[in-house]
Structures are given as structure tokens and as C-alpha cells.
Amino acid sequence: MVGFIPIVVGSTVGLAVATVAIPAAVGAAGFTGAGIAAGSLASQMMSAAAIANGGGVAAGSTVAVLQSIETASATCLSLVLPSQQRALKIAVDCG
């Protein structure tokens, strides 16, 4: 049986990696907080999506979701990680 502390530590590390690695990968593809970077993979995806959709990028499309991930990443870091740090501190104090 796995104890409480390893579960909390594992979930905290997993959440931290996902919270940092996913926005970093999306940003490297050309999705930035200021918009789509010119000449990037993101701009090619946006162009293809706009052509397929008659001139605009549909809400909820892959391009729109990836842009939202990059735009919201700073908010996620500021909201999620402190709560995970508190959970880890509680687990250590109680363990």
C-alpha cells in the first residue's frame, strides 16, 4: 500500500511538469501570449485552419485551444502551483 506522502509528491511533480512542459512546447511551436508567431508551425496551422473554415479560425478548434493554452499558462502557474505547495506542506506536517 502506498502512503499519502508519495501520492501527494507524485501528483505535485506531475502537475508541475505538465504545467511547465505543455505551455513550453506550445510556445516553441509558435503560439505566444501575444498571438501567433510569424513563420512558425502555429502560423501554418492557423493558415490551414482558416482556409478550411472559409477565412476564420473556428472557436474550439485545435489552433484556438493551443493559443488559449499559451495565453492562460501564466494564470495557471500563479493559481495552481501555490495550492499544490500548500497540499505538500500539509502532507509533510501531518506525515
N, CA, C and O atoms as a printed pandas DataFrame, in Angstrom:
     atom_number atom_name residue_name chain_id  residue_number  x_coord  y_coord  z_coord
0              1         N          MET        A               1    0.848   -1.185    0.000
1              2        CA          MET        A               1    0.000    0.000    0.000
2              3         C          MET        A               1    0.890    1.243    0.000
3              4         O          MET        A               1    1.858    1.327    0.755
4              5         N          VAL        A               2    0.554    2.179   -0.837
5              6        CA          VAL        A               2    1.329    3.410   -0.959
6              7         C          VAL        A               2    0.810    4.424    0.051
7              8         O          VAL        A               2   -0.398    4.579    0.226
8              9         N          GLY        A               3    1.725    5.102    0.704
9             10        CA          GLY        A               3    1.350    6.095    1.701
10            11         C          GLY        A               3    0.858    7.390    1.071
11            12         O          GLY        A               3    0.927    7.578   -0.144
12            13         N          PHE        A               4    0.372    8.255    1.905
13            14        CA          PHE        A               4   -0.193    9.526    1.467
14            15         C          PHE        A               4    0.866   10.464    0.888
15            16         O          PHE        A               4    0.631   11.123   -0.125
16            17         N          ILE        A               5    2.017   10.520    1.525
17            18        CA          ILE        A               5    3.066   11.457    1.103
18            19         C          ILE        A               5    3.576   11.145   -0.304
19            20         O          ILE        A               5    3.687   12.067   -1.111
20            21         N          PRO        A               6    3.894    9.876   -0.641
21            22        CA          PRO        A               6    4.336    9.617   -2.020
22            23         C          PRO        A               6    3.288    9.981   -3.066
23            24         O          PRO        A               6    3.636   10.424   -4.161
24            25         N          ILE        A               7    2.027    9.802   -2.745
25            26        CA          ILE        A               7    0.965   10.165   -3.682
26            27         C          ILE        A               7    0.938   11.681   -3.890
27            28         O          ILE        A               7    0.846   12.155   -5.022
28            29         N          VAL        A               8    1.017   12.431   -2.800
29            30        CA          VAL        A               8    1.000   13.893   -2.897
30            31         C          VAL        A               8    2.230   14.400   -3.640
31            32         O          VAL        A               8    2.127   15.293   -4.482
32            33         N          VAL        A               9    3.389   13.836   -3.331
33            34        CA          VAL        A               9    4.624   14.259   -4.002
34            35         C          VAL        A               9    4.548   13.929   -5.485
35            36         O          VAL        A               9    4.896   14.764   -6.320
36            37         N          GLY        A              10    4.104   12.735   -5.821
37            38        CA          GLY        A              10    3.986   12.338   -7.221
38            39         C          GLY        A              10    3.015   13.197   -7.993
39            40         O          GLY        A              10    3.302   13.603   -9.119
40            41         N          SER        A              11    1.865   13.480   -7.400
41            42        CA          SER        A              11    0.884   14.318   -8.101
42            43         C          SER        A              11    1.386   15.748   -8.237
43            44         O          SER        A              11    1.118   16.401   -9.246
44            45         N          THR        A              12    2.103   16.240   -7.251
45            46        CA          THR        A              12    2.655   17.598   -7.325
46            47         C          THR        A              12    3.708   17.687   -8.419
47            48         O          THR        A              12    3.712   18.634   -9.206
48            49         N          VAL        A              13    4.594   16.712   -8.473
49            50        CA          VAL        A              13    5.625   16.705   -9.516
50            51         C          VAL        A              13    4.981   16.572  -10.896
51            52         O          VAL        A              13    5.358   17.282  -11.828
52            53         N          GLY        A              14    4.026   15.681  -11.026
53            54        CA          GLY        A              14    3.335   15.507  -12.309
54            55         C          GLY        A              14    2.620   16.764  -12.753
55            56         O          GLY        A              14    2.673   17.133  -13.926
56            57         N          LEU        A              15    1.956   17.419  -11.830
57            58        CA          LEU        A              15    1.260   18.658  -12.163
58            59         C          LEU        A              15    2.240   19.754  -12.535
59            60         O          LEU        A              15    1.989   20.531  -13.456
60            61         N          ALA        A              16    3.342   19.820  -11.831
61            62        CA          ALA        A              16    4.351   20.839  -12.135
62            63         C          ALA        A              16    4.948   20.616  -13.514
63            64         O          ALA        A              16    5.125   21.566  -14.276
64            65         N          VAL        A              17    5.257   19.375  -13.840
65            66        CA          VAL        A              17    5.817   19.073  -15.163
66            67         C          VAL        A              17    4.811   19.420  -16.250
67            68         O          VAL        A              17    5.169   20.043  -17.250
68            69         N          ALA        A              18    3.564   19.025  -16.065
69            70        CA          ALA        A              18    2.541   19.320  -17.068
70            71         C          ALA        A              18    2.291   20.814  -17.185
71            72         O          ALA        A              18    2.079   21.323  -18.285
72            73         N          THR        A              19    2.314   21.514  -16.072
73            74        CA          THR        A              19    2.044   22.943  -16.088
74            75         C          THR        A              19    3.167   23.722  -16.757
75            76         O          THR        A              19    2.928   24.789  -17.321
76            77         N          VAL        A              20    4.373   23.207  -16.702
77            78        CA          VAL        A              20    5.513   23.892  -17.313
78            79         C          VAL        A              20    5.808   23.358  -18.707
79            80         O          VAL        A              20    6.040   24.143  -19.627
80            81         N          ALA        A              21    5.803   22.045  -18.884
81            82        CA          ALA        A              21    6.219   21.435  -20.150
82            83         C          ALA        A              21    5.220   21.679  -21.279
83            84         O          ALA        A              21    5.626   21.954  -22.408
84            85         N          ILE        A              22    3.946   21.584  -20.998
85            86        CA          ILE        A              22    2.952   21.759  -22.065
86            87         C          ILE        A              22    2.971   23.185  -22.608
87            88         O          ILE        A              22    3.063   23.352  -23.824
88            89         N          PRO        A              23    2.889   24.221  -21.774
89            90        CA          PRO        A              23    2.989   25.580  -22.327
90            91         C          PRO        A              23    4.321   25.844  -23.035
91            92         O          PRO        A              23    4.363   26.588  -24.015
92            93         N          ALA        A              24    5.407   25.240  -22.545
93            94        CA          ALA        A              24    6.699   25.433  -23.200
94            95         C          ALA        A              24    6.697   24.830  -24.601
95            96         O          ALA        A              24    7.211   25.436  -25.541
96            97         N          ALA        A              25    6.126   23.648  -24.738
97            98        CA          ALA        A              25    6.043   23.009  -26.058
98            99         C          ALA        A              25    5.132   23.786  -26.994
99           100         O          ALA        A              25    5.442   23.953  -28.174
100          101         N          VAL        A              26    4.011   24.260  -26.468
101          102        CA          VAL        A              26    3.083   25.053  -27.276
102          103         C          VAL        A              26    3.744   26.363  -27.703
103          104         O          VAL        A              26    3.590   26.794  -28.846
104          105         N          GLY        A              27    4.475   26.992  -26.794
105          106        CA          GLY        A              27    5.194   28.223  -27.125
106          107         C          GLY        A              27    6.272   27.991  -28.165
107          108         O          GLY        A              27    6.480   28.826  -29.046
108          109         N          ALA        A              28    6.966   26.850  -28.069
109          110        CA          ALA        A              28    8.013   26.530  -29.046
110          111         C          ALA        A              28    7.433   26.318  -30.435
111          112         O          ALA        A              28    8.126   26.521  -31.432
112          113         N          ALA        A              29    6.167   25.911  -30.513
113          114        CA          ALA        A              29    5.511   25.714  -31.810
114          115         C          ALA        A              29    5.089   27.044  -32.437
115          116         O          ALA        A              29    4.726   27.088  -33.612
116          117         N          GLY        A              30    5.134   28.129  -31.655
117          118        CA          GLY        A              30    4.807   29.442  -32.199
118          119         C          GLY        A              30    3.561   30.081  -31.634
119          120         O          GLY        A              30    3.180   31.173  -32.056
120          121         N          PHE        A              31    2.918   29.419  -30.682
121          122        CA          PHE        A              31    1.766   30.019  -30.012
122          123         C          PHE        A              31    2.315   30.838  -28.847
123          124         O          PHE        A              31    2.913   30.283  -27.925
124          125         N          THR        A              32    2.117   32.150  -28.883
125          126        CA          THR        A              32    2.638   33.014  -27.831
126          127         C          THR        A              32    1.495   33.760  -27.163
127          128         O          THR        A              32    0.377   33.792  -27.677
128          129         N          GLY        A              33    1.782   34.354  -26.022
129          130        CA          GLY        A              33    0.768   35.134  -25.322
130          131         C          GLY        A              33    0.306   36.338  -26.123
131          132         O          GLY        A              33   -0.807   36.830  -25.934
132          133         N          ALA        A              34    1.165   36.814  -27.022
133          134        CA          ALA        A              34    0.834   37.978  -27.855
134          135         C          ALA        A              34    0.188   37.587  -29.181
135          136         O          ALA        A              34   -0.209   38.457  -29.956
136          137         N          GLY        A              35    0.080   36.304  -29.445
137          138        CA          GLY        A              35   -0.521   35.845  -30.703
138          139         C          GLY        A              35    0.338   34.788  -31.367
139          140         O          GLY        A              35    1.235   34.217  -30.746
140          141         N          ILE        A              36    0.060   34.537  -32.624
141          142        CA          ILE        A              36    0.768   33.523  -33.399
142          143         C          ILE        A              36    2.058   34.133  -33.957
143          144         O          ILE        A              36    2.029   35.214  -34.544
144          145         N          ALA        A              37    3.177   33.448  -33.776
145          146        CA          ALA        A              37    4.461   33.934  -34.294
146          147         C          ALA        A              37    4.545   33.692  -35.801
147          148         O          ALA        A              37    4.218   32.608  -36.285
148          149         N          ALA        A              38    4.982   34.700  -36.526
149          150        CA          ALA        A              38    5.089   34.611  -37.982
150          151         C          ALA        A              38    6.114   33.556  -38.382
151          152         O          ALA        A              38    7.173   33.447  -37.765
152          153         N          GLY        A              39    5.798   32.786  -39.409
153          154        CA          GLY        A              39    6.715   31.801  -39.945
154          155         C          GLY        A              39    6.869   30.543  -39.106
155          156         O          GLY        A              39    7.770   29.745  -39.365
156          157         N          SER        A              40    6.029   30.344  -38.124
157          158        CA          SER        A              40    6.139   29.195  -37.225
158          159         C          SER        A              40    5.170   28.091  -37.641
159          160         O          SER        A              40    4.347   28.265  -38.540
160          161         N          LEU        A              41    5.290   26.963  -36.969
161          162        CA          LEU        A              41    4.345   25.870  -37.166
162          163         C          LEU        A              41    2.927   26.343  -36.844
163          164         O          LEU        A              41    1.969   25.963  -37.518
164          165         N          ALA        A              42    2.806   27.165  -35.819
165          166        CA          ALA        A              42    1.496   27.685  -35.424
166          167         C          ALA        A              42    0.873   28.514  -36.549
167          168         O          ALA        A              42   -0.332   28.429  -36.788
168          169         N          SER        A              43    1.688   29.311  -37.237
169          170        CA          SER        A              43    1.139   30.126  -38.326
170          171         C          SER        A              43    0.694   29.249  -39.490
171          172         O          SER        A              43   -0.294   29.559  -40.155
172          173         N          GLN        A              44    1.411   28.161  -39.741
173          174        CA          GLN        A              44    0.996   27.232  -40.798
174          175         C          GLN        A              44   -0.316   26.544  -40.426
175          176         O          GLN        A              44   -1.199   26.367  -41.266
176          177         N          MET        A              45   -0.430   26.159  -39.152
177          178        CA          MET        A              45   -1.674   25.535  -38.689
178          179         C          MET        A              45   -2.836   26.511  -38.780
179          180         O          MET        A              45   -3.934   26.142  -39.197
180          181         N          MET        A              46   -2.591   27.761  -38.387
181          182        CA          MET        A              46   -3.644   28.771  -38.440
182          183         C          MET        A              46   -4.078   29.032  -39.881
183          184         O          MET        A              46   -5.269   29.170  -40.158
184          185         N          SER        A              47   -3.120   29.098  -40.788
185          186        CA          SER        A              47   -3.430   29.317  -42.193
186          187         C          SER        A              47   -4.293   28.178  -42.737
187          188         O          SER        A              47   -5.298   28.420  -43.405
188          189         N          ALA        A              48   -3.897   26.937  -42.449
189          190        CA          ALA        A              48   -4.660   25.783  -42.926
190          191         C          ALA        A              48   -6.066   25.767  -42.330
191          192         O          ALA        A              48   -7.031   25.454  -43.027
192          193         N          ALA        A              49   -6.185   26.102  -41.048
193          194        CA          ALA        A              49   -7.499   26.119  -40.392
194          195         C          ALA        A              49   -8.383   27.210  -40.978
195          196         O          ALA        A              49   -9.580   27.004  -41.181
196          197         N          ALA        A              50   -7.795   28.369  -41.251
197          198        CA          ALA        A              50   -8.578   29.475  -41.821
198          199         C          ALA        A              50   -9.045   29.139  -43.238
199          200         O          ALA        A              50  -10.185   29.429  -43.598
200          201         N          ILE        A              51   -8.181   28.538  -44.032
201          202        CA          ILE        A              51   -8.570   28.156  -45.397
202          203         C          ILE        A              51   -9.682   27.118  -45.349
203          204         O          ILE        A              51  -10.656   27.218  -46.095
204          205         N          ALA        A              52   -9.547   26.125  -44.481
205          206        CA          ALA        A              52  -10.552   25.068  -44.373
206          207         C          ALA        A              52  -11.886   25.586  -43.843
207          208         O          ALA        A              52  -12.934   25.000  -44.114
208          209         N          ASN        A              53  -11.846   26.683  -43.089
209          210        CA          ASN        A              53  -13.062   27.197  -42.461
210          211         C          ASN        A              53  -13.611   28.426  -43.171
211          212         O          ASN        A              53  -14.490   29.105  -42.640
212          213         N          GLY        A              54  -13.112   28.716  -44.343
213          214        CA          GLY        A              54  -13.646   29.840  -45.105
214          215         C          GLY        A              54  -13.144   31.200  -44.658
215          216         O          GLY        A              54  -13.845   32.196  -44.836
216          217         N          GLY        A              55  -11.962   31.273  -44.089
217          218        CA          GLY        A              55  -11.376   32.568  -43.760
218          219         C          GLY        A              55  -11.183   32.867  -42.290
219          220         O          GLY        A              55  -10.538   33.861  -41.957
220          221         N          GLY        A              56  -11.704   32.065  -41.411
221          222        CA          GLY        A              56  -11.544   32.312  -39.975
222          223         C          GLY        A              56  -11.208   31.033  -39.237
223          224         O          GLY        A              56  -11.427   29.934  -39.746
224          225         N          VAL        A              57  -10.683   31.179  -38.055
225          226        CA          VAL        A              57  -10.378   30.018  -37.216
226          227         C          VAL        A              57  -11.563   29.796  -36.293
227          228         O          VAL        A              57  -11.967   30.694  -35.554
228          229         N          ALA        A              58  -12.115   28.592  -36.341
229          230        CA          ALA        A              58  -13.304   28.282  -35.548
230          231         C          ALA        A              58  -12.971   28.211  -34.058
231          232         O          ALA        A              58  -11.912   27.719  -33.669
232          233         N          ALA        A              59  -13.880   28.703  -33.242
233          234        CA          ALA        A              59  -13.732   28.579  -31.788
234          235         C          ALA        A              59  -13.756   27.100  -31.422
235          236         O          ALA        A              59  -14.581   26.339  -31.928
236          237         N          GLY        A              60  -12.853   26.703  -30.548
237          238        CA          GLY        A              60  -12.782   25.311  -30.135
238          239         C          GLY        A              60  -11.937   24.437  -31.038
239          240         O          GLY        A              60  -11.769   23.248  -30.767
240          241         N          SER        A              61  -11.402   25.005  -32.106
241          242        CA          SER        A              61  -10.536   24.225  -32.992
242          243         C          SER        A              61   -9.192   23.996  -32.314
243          244         O          SER        A              61   -8.896   24.600  -31.283
244          245         N          THR        A              62   -8.387   23.124  -32.896
245          246        CA          THR        A              62   -7.071   22.831  -32.323
246          247         C          THR        A              62   -6.231   24.089  -32.193
247          248         O          THR        A              62   -5.575   24.298  -31.173
248          249         N          VAL        A              63   -6.247   24.927  -33.219
249          250        CA          VAL        A              63   -5.461   26.167  -33.187
250          251         C          VAL        A              63   -5.949   27.077  -32.058
251          252         O          VAL        A              63   -5.134   27.649  -31.333
252          253         N          ALA        A              64   -7.241   27.214  -31.905
253          254        CA          ALA        A              64   -7.797   28.074  -30.860
254          255         C          ALA        A              64   -7.463   27.541  -29.464
255          256         O          ALA        A              64   -7.139   28.311  -28.560
256          257         N          VAL        A              65   -7.543   26.239  -29.298
257          258        CA          VAL        A              65   -7.250   25.641  -27.995
258          259         C          VAL        A              65   -5.774   25.803  -27.646
259          260         O          VAL        A              65   -5.446   26.154  -26.512
260          261         N          LEU        A              66   -4.875   25.553  -28.607
261          262        CA          LEU        A              66   -3.447   25.707  -28.346
262          263         C          LEU        A              66   -3.092   27.156  -28.023
263          264         O          LEU        A              66   -2.249   27.411  -27.164
264          265         N          GLN        A              67   -3.728   28.100  -28.704
265          266        CA          GLN        A              67   -3.484   29.510  -28.402
266          267         C          GLN        A              67   -3.973   29.840  -26.990
267          268         O          GLN        A              67   -3.324   30.598  -26.269
268          269         N          SER        A              68   -5.097   29.281  -26.603
269          270        CA          SER        A              68   -5.631   29.506  -25.259
270          271         C          SER        A              68   -4.718   28.930  -24.195
271          272         O          SER        A              68   -4.550   29.530  -23.133
272          273         N          ILE        A              69   -4.122   27.769  -24.465
273          274        CA          ILE        A              69   -3.198   27.159  -23.503
274          275         C          ILE        A              69   -2.034   28.096  -23.233
275          276         O          ILE        A              69   -1.668   28.324  -22.080
276          277         N          GLU        A              70   -1.455   28.634  -24.288
277          278        CA          GLU        A              70   -0.300   29.513  -24.112
278          279         C          GLU        A              70   -0.700   30.808  -23.405
279          280         O          GLU        A              70    0.034   31.296  -22.546
280          281         N          THR        A              71   -1.853   31.362  -23.761
281          282        CA          THR        A              71   -2.294   32.607  -23.153
282          283         C          THR        A              71   -2.597   32.424  -21.667
283          284         O          THR        A              71   -2.337   33.318  -20.862
284          285         N          ALA        A              72   -3.140   31.275  -21.309
285          286        CA          ALA        A              72   -3.549   31.039  -19.925
286          287         C          ALA        A              72   -2.456   30.437  -19.055
287          288         O          ALA        A              72   -2.655   30.266  -17.852
288          289         N          SER        A              73   -1.306   30.112  -19.637
289          290        CA          SER        A              73   -0.292   29.391  -18.859
290          291         C          SER        A              73    0.207   30.189  -17.653
291          292         O          SER        A              73    0.448   29.606  -16.596
292          293         N          ALA        A              74    0.364   31.477  -17.785
293          294        CA          ALA        A              74    0.825   32.282  -16.648
294          295         C          ALA        A              74   -0.202   32.266  -15.518
295          296         O          ALA        A              74    0.161   32.223  -14.342
296          297         N          THR        A              75   -1.477   32.300  -15.876
297          298        CA          THR        A              75   -2.532   32.250  -14.873
298          299         C          THR        A              75   -2.528   30.914  -14.158
299          300         O          THR        A              75   -2.685   30.861  -12.938
300          301         N          CYS        A              76   -2.351   29.834  -14.904
301          302        CA          CYS        A              76   -2.325   28.503  -14.292
302          303         C          CYS        A              76   -1.170   28.386  -13.312
303          304         O          CYS        A              76   -1.336   27.865  -12.209
304          305         N          LEU        A              77   -0.011   28.865  -13.710
305          306        CA          LEU        A              77    1.144   28.780  -12.822
306          307         C          LEU        A              77    0.911   29.544  -11.534
307          308         O          LEU        A              77    1.298   29.081  -10.461
308          309         N          SER        A              78    0.287   30.699  -11.625
309          310        CA          SER        A              78    0.094   31.515  -10.434
310          311         C          SER        A              78   -1.026   30.990   -9.542
311          312         O          SER        A              78   -1.035   31.271   -8.343
312          313         N          LEU        A              79   -1.974   30.231  -10.101
313          314        CA          LEU        A              79   -3.096   29.739   -9.304
314          315         C          LEU        A              79   -2.920   28.307   -8.819
315          316         O          LEU        A              79   -3.262   27.996   -7.678
316          317         N          VAL        A              80   -2.395   27.437   -9.667
317          318        CA          VAL        A              80   -2.354   26.015   -9.343
318          319         C          VAL        A              80   -1.174   25.656   -8.465
319          320         O          VAL        A              80   -1.342   24.950   -7.471
320          321         N          LEU        A              81    0.009   26.120   -8.804
321          322        CA          LEU        A              81    1.193   25.689   -8.065
322          323         C          LEU        A              81    1.176   26.070   -6.590
323          324         O          LEU        A              81    1.567   25.247   -5.762
324          325         N          PRO        A              82    0.742   27.281   -6.212
325          326        CA          PRO        A              82    0.700   27.565   -4.767
326          327         C          PRO        A              82   -0.214   26.621   -4.002
327          328         O          PRO        A              82    0.101   26.253   -2.870
328          329         N          SER        A              83   -1.345   26.217   -4.590
329          330        CA          SER        A              83   -2.241   25.303   -3.886
330          331         C          SER        A              83   -1.595   23.930   -3.735
331          332         O          SER        A              83   -1.792   23.265   -2.718
332          333         N          GLN        A              84   -0.819   23.493   -4.741
333          334        CA          GLN        A              84   -0.114   22.221   -4.630
334          335         C          GLN        A              84    0.987   22.297   -3.574
335          336         O          GLN        A              84    1.233   21.328   -2.856
336          337         N          GLN        A              85    1.641   23.443   -3.485
337          338        CA          GLN        A              85    2.681   23.600   -2.468
338          339         C          GLN        A              85    2.066   23.535   -1.069
339          340         O          GLN        A              85    2.659   22.955   -0.159
340          341         N          ARG        A              86    0.888   24.123   -0.893
341          342        CA          ARG        A              86    0.209   24.054    0.407
342          343         C          ARG        A              86   -0.156   22.605    0.733
343          344         O          ARG        A              86    0.001   22.165    1.872
344          345         N          ALA        A              87   -0.644   21.862   -0.270
345          346        CA          ALA        A              87   -1.018   20.456   -0.040
346          347         C          ALA        A              87    0.205   19.640    0.357
347          348         O          ALA        A              87    0.121   18.788    1.242
348          349         N          LEU        A              88    1.327   19.890   -0.281
349          350        CA          LEU        A              88    2.556   19.175    0.054
350          351         C          LEU        A              88    3.000   19.506    1.477
351          352         O          LEU        A              88    3.423   18.617    2.216
352          353         N          LYS        A              89    2.908   20.779    1.864
353          354        CA          LYS        A              89    3.305   21.190    3.207
354          355         C          LYS        A              89    2.401   20.533    4.253
355          356         O          LYS        A              89    2.885   20.093    5.296
356          357         N          ILE        A              90    1.113   20.463    3.989
357          358        CA          ILE        A              90    0.185   19.812    4.907
358          359         C          ILE        A              90    0.537   18.336    5.043
359          360         O          ILE        A              90    0.537   17.789    6.146
360          361         N          ALA        A              91    0.840   17.688    3.904
361          362        CA          ALA        A              91    1.179   16.262    3.941
362          363         C          ALA        A              91    2.450   16.019    4.740
363          364         O          ALA        A              91    2.523   15.058    5.507
364          365         N          VAL        A              92    3.434   16.859    4.576
365          366        CA          VAL        A              92    4.696   16.703    5.303
366          367         C          VAL        A              92    4.480   16.958    6.796
367          368         O          VAL        A              92    5.002   16.223    7.635
368          369         N          ASP        A              93    3.715   17.995    7.124
369          370        CA          ASP        A              93    3.437   18.308    8.527
370          371         C          ASP        A              93    2.650   17.204    9.218
371          372         O          ASP        A              93    2.876   16.908   10.392
372          373         N          CYS        A              94    1.722   16.597    8.480
373          374        CA          CYS        A              94    0.864   15.561    9.078
374          375         C          CYS        A              94    1.503   14.172    9.028
375          376         O          CYS        A              94    1.100   13.271    9.764
376          377         N          GLY        A              95    2.505   14.005    8.154
377          378        CA          GLY        A              95    3.096   12.680    7.939
378          379         C          GLY        A              95    4.084   12.322    8.915
379          380         O          GLY        A              95    4.655   11.234    8.844
